[in-house]
Amino acid sequence: MGLFMVTILLLTTSTLQGRAFVKSALFIPQVLPDIPVRPLEYVTKPPIREKITFTTLDADKASADLYLPKGENSHPAVVFFMGVVPPDRDESRIVALAEGLARTGMVVMIPWLETQHQNRIVEKDIESLVDAFIYLENHPRVKLGKIGMGGICTGASMSIVASQDLRINDRVSFVNSFAGYYDAADFIVATAAKTRFDEVSSTRWNPDSLTQNLITTHIVDGAFDKDQVILNRIIKTGEWTQQDSDDLSSSGRAVLTLISGPNVDAAREAITSLNSRTTQFLENISPSTNIGNLKAEVLLMHDSSDKLVPPEESRRFAKAIESNGRRVYHTEFSLFQRAVQVHMDDAKGLNTLDFLKQAGKLYIHMYNVMRLSE
């Protein structure tokens, strides 16, 4: 029996598809806490974790964690960005993810940028992600032409924008977006109106306070200085007068509309009246703006109950890729809110059958990640 199993394993891992199959099957238990056995840990050695610095475009130094498979061989790699208000770099979920990928034979780089805890999306961080990619290209343990990018939530979207940068876009092998937004303006509309929507329907949505604070911070900070004074006073007191509205510029009144609980139509109209500074910022941080520059293979993941970014954002992203005649791997789960808890909340658990179905979806998705990275 032992010889038979060894023979099957050798035959399976002798092909690209077979290696991806085995790696995916072994990886799943590493990131699902409800599975008590970690078979990957029995057949691989612990990866090497290094705290490194890399040079950014403006000659600053940025910090990152680098997870390297044991040994001296070269491997595929990925830059994985946690985005705004990330968990601690030693948080068990993040370490399990990075170590699991490294044990399957992938170099994992997780940048930790000083601006991540400012509760804002900073365009400079997108530049730093490009620099992180270039750092991996020059690392002796990394296979050229086999470097991808990915992230979670805002980090996913920023990674996608970085992947579109003309300095690297034709060398990014794949991008994996987990719960990212596709268009920042639509993201604001959904949050302001507390409504998930697509082309044909809309559903009431209760966004997380982190998302609401993030959106409010950006649209108020993007307003003219005089408008900011009035808007911040309104936010502090929770009330405003007709005189306040009259004293605001037209773009300031648009911000007031967005923070006052509008419906979807009113929110969409307000978006069109924001000042040019805010409009340009939203375009610069949106994967939708330069979608034609995205050359990498695209994989999208989203939880159907996500409270930080509505899953319709990934659906729109997938449709945009498909409309350009390209393939996209889009997987929507009802698993991560509790089983993985990437976004902590009080979501109910799954019964055994549903858990197995969702774990199967995760396996198929990870198989495609592993296959593309081979």
LUMTI-910751 format. One line per 8 residues: number of its first residue (from 0); their letters; for each residue x, y, z of C-alpha. Coordinates in pm, whole numbers. Layout:
% LUMTI-910751
NUM) A) X/Y/Z  ...
***
This chain:
% LUMTI-910751
0) MGLFMVTI) 0/0/0  286/240/85  452/183/-251  118/235/-425  64/570/-249  417/684/-331  364/589/-696  35/782/-711
8) LLLTTSTL) 199/1084/-548  489/1081/-794  255/1053/-1091  35/1331/-957  318/1574/-892  494/1509/-1222  264/1751/-1407  183/2119/-1355
16) QGRAFVKS) -185/2039/-1294  -95/1757/-1057  135/1978/-849  -132/2247/-830  -385/1983/-724  -168/1856/-439  -57/2199/-321  -416/2329/-311
24) ALFIPQVL) -543/2026/-122  -269/2060/139  -307/2439/165  -680/2451/252  -648/2309/607  -379/2569/683  -625/2859/658  -951/2702/778
32) PDIPVRPL) -943/2686/1159  -1236/2440/1166  -1010/2174/1011  -796/2049/1303  -531/1863/1098  -251/2049/913  -111/1787/671  109/2045/498
40) EYVTKPPI) 311/2076/818  390/1703/810  533/1704/457  710/2042/445  963/2226/657  876/2554/834  945/2851/606  1196/3122/686
48) REKITFTT) 1044/3453/796  1254/3766/753  1174/4124/845  1319/4330/563  1330/4684/428  1305/4781/64  1370/5106/-116  1076/5301/-258
56) LDADKASA) 1074/5531/-558  1142/5840/-348  1439/5667/-176  1249/5607/148  1275/5274/327  964/5061/371  919/4755/590  793/4410/493
64) DLYLPKGE) 779/4051/609  931/3802/366  838/3434/391  1077/3201/208  1035/2828/147  1307/2625/315  1609/2552/98  1799/2740/-170
72) NSHPAVVF) 1578/2688/-478  1399/2968/-660  1020/2989/-642  717/3183/-766  633/3484/-550  354/3719/-452  328/4067/-301  33/4054/-61
80) FMGVVPPD) -97/4383/83  -326/4408/387  -446/4762/314  -594/5016/553  -592/4944/929  -432/4601/895  -412/4340/1169  -92/4305/1367
88) RDESRIVA) 189/4155/1155  205/3862/1399  -171/3799/1394  -233/3426/1361  -452/3444/1048  -193/3643/856  96/3424/964  -104/3108/879
96) LAEGLART) -180/3242/531  177/3348/456  335/3035/602  84/2814/420  168/2971/85  541/2950/159  510/2581/249  353/2518/-93
104) GMVVMIPW) 661/2670/-256  582/3039/-291  782/3339/-170  543/3575/9  614/3944/68  377/4139/297  456/4513/302  384/4704/624
112) LETQHQNR) 367/5074/538  361/5358/789  44/5506/640  -167/5190/681  -289/5289/1028  -405/5637/923  -753/5513/819  -701/5647/470
120) IVEKDIES) -597/5524/129  -270/5692/35  -173/5702/-333  195/5687/-239  136/5336/-102  41/5218/-450  384/5334/-567  540/5141/-279
128) LVDAFIYL) 364/4823/-397  524/4867/-739  858/4900/-561  784/4582/-362  723/4395/-687  1054/4519/-827  1226/4411/-503  1101/4055/-559
136) ENHPRVKL) 1220/4062/-919  1572/4122/-789  1559/3859/-515  1778/3552/-583  1513/3309/-453  1238/3436/-686  1157/3304/-1034  1131/3584/-1288
144) GKIGMGGI) 803/3585/-1477  625/3410/-1190  547/3700/-959  190/3792/-870  17/4050/-655  -280/4036/-422  -440/4169/-109  -743/4199/112
152) CTGASMSI) -1013/4470/103  -858/4811/20  -521/4635/-5  -658/4420/-286  -772/4723/-486  -443/4906/-432  -255/4596/-546  -464/4584/-863
160) VASQDLRI) -389/4950/-936  -19/4883/-877  -41/4588/-1119  -165/4829/-1387  143/5051/-1355  324/5065/-1688  657/4997/-1518  552/4642/-1427
168) NDRVSFVN) 211/4558/-1579  345/4331/-1851  546/4130/-1594  280/4069/-1328  186/3702/-1367  -143/3706/-1173  -347/3920/-935  -571/3782/-662
176) SFAGYYDA) -821/4029/-518  -992/3929/-193  -1293/4152/-116  -1161/4456/-298  -1358/4741/-454  -1357/4790/-830  -1469/5152/-859  -1418/5393/-570
184) ADFIVATA) -1713/5611/-672  -1953/5313/-668  -1802/5208/-336  -1884/5552/-192  -2238/5541/-330  -2303/5200/-173  -2164/5312/163  -2342/5648/169
192) AKTRFDEV) -2677/5499/65  -2624/5181/270  -2728/4988/-38  -2568/4708/-239  -2652/4738/-606  -2582/4602/-950  -2727/4676/-1293  -3068/4525/-1220
200) SSTRWNPD) -3133/4530/-846  -3039/4681/-511  -3040/4547/-156  -3019/4717/180  -2663/4695/314  -2527/4781/657  -2161/4872/605  -1910/4831/885
208) SLTQNLIT) -1821/5144/1082  -1463/5113/952  -1588/5153/596  -1815/5445/686  -1534/5625/868  -1294/5560/581  -1533/5706/323  -1624/6006/539
216) THIVDGAF) -1259/6087/607  -1167/6089/239  -1454/6290/100  -1431/6552/378  -1052/6581/354  -1087/6624/-21  -1320/6923/22  -1209/7285/5
224) DKDQVILN) -1065/7422/331  -1367/7642/404  -1603/7351/340  -1399/7126/569  -1456/7356/865  -1833/7348/817  -1848/6975/741  -1636/6877/1040
232) RIIKTGEW) -1861/7085/1267  -2168/6912/1121  -2009/6570/1178  -1922/6663/1537  -2266/6799/1628  -2472/6567/1411  -2689/6852/1284  -2683/7133/1032
240) TQQDSDDL) -2884/7436/932  -2992/7583/602  -2729/7851/656  -2461/7581/678  -2579/7444/344  -2582/7791/188  -2228/7860/311  -2092/7547/145
248) SSSGRAVL) -1966/7541/-213  -2149/7318/-460  -1891/7043/-405  -1920/7091/-28  -2296/7042/-51  -2229/6722/-246  -2020/6595/45  -2298/6696/286
256) TLISGPNV) -2542/6490/82  -2313/6187/95  -2274/6199/474  -2644/6259/533  -2780/5917/435  -2897/5972/74  -3067/5719/-149  -2869/5568/-437
264) DAAREAIT) -2984/5821/-697  -2901/6119/-475  -2561/5968/-389  -2481/5913/-756  -2572/6272/-838  -2360/6400/-549  -2058/6204/-674  -2070/6398/-1000
272) SLNSRTTQ) -2053/6729/-809  -1742/6659/-603  -1448/6888/-670  -1179/6796/-920  -926/6708/-649  -1154/6443/-500  -1267/6318/-840  -907/6272/-954
280) FLENISPS) -819/6092/-632  -1109/5848/-677  -999/5778/-1032  -638/5723/-924  -729/5460/-663  -986/5273/-876  -895/4953/-1063  -1170/5049/-1309
288) TNIGNLKA) -983/5357/-1435  -701/5179/-1619  -853/4834/-1656  -706/4814/-2005  -356/4826/-1855  -414/4511/-1651  -227/4232/-1829  -211/3973/-1551
296) EVLLMHDS) -444/3678/-1502  -723/3789/-1266  -865/3596/-971  -1140/3747/-756  -1267/3631/-416  -1548/3785/-213  -1775/3686/74  -2143/3730/-2
304) SDKLVPPE) -2199/3878/347  -1906/4120/345  -1978/4435/547  -1667/4626/446  -1696/4611/67  -2013/4491/-109  -1959/4177/-321  -2113/4356/-619
312) ESRRFAKA) -1780/4536/-656  -1608/4208/-745  -1900/4113/-970  -1855/4438/-1165  -1483/4375/-1183  -1540/4026/-1324  -1782/4154/-1587  -1536/4422/-1695
320) IESNGRRV) -1263/4162/-1746  -1498/3932/-1938  -1623/4218/-2156  -1265/4262/-2275  -1268/3901/-2390  -1045/3781/-2110  -1077/3500/-1858  -1142/3571/-1491
328) YHTEFSLF) -1167/3334/-1194  -1442/3480/-975  -1545/3295/-660  -1812/3415/-418  -1820/3249/-78  -2039/3237/230  -1745/3107/430  -1497/3373/527
336) QRAVQVHM) -1702/3583/767  -1682/3310/1029  -1458/3024/919  -1159/3245/839  -1277/3575/992  -1076/3798/764  -1338/4057/858  -1437/3985/1217
344) DDAKGLNT) -1809/4002/1289  -2091/3803/1441  -2177/3600/1131  -2333/3263/1202  -2146/2942/1140  -2210/2696/858  -2348/2348/892  -2117/2065/787
352) LDFLKQAG) -2255/2026/436  -2236/2397/360  -1888/2413/508  -1771/2137/276  -1928/2311/-24  -1754/2637/59  -1424/2462/130  -1460/2300/-213
360) KLYIHMYN) -1500/2644/-371  -1187/2760/-192  -998/2455/-316  -1094/2521/-680  -996/2886/-646  -661/2803/-487  -599/2539/-752  -615/2816/-1012
368) VMRLSE) -379/3034/-805  -130/2748/-771  -162/2656/-1139  -95/3012/-1252  203/3044/-1020  365/2718/-1137
***
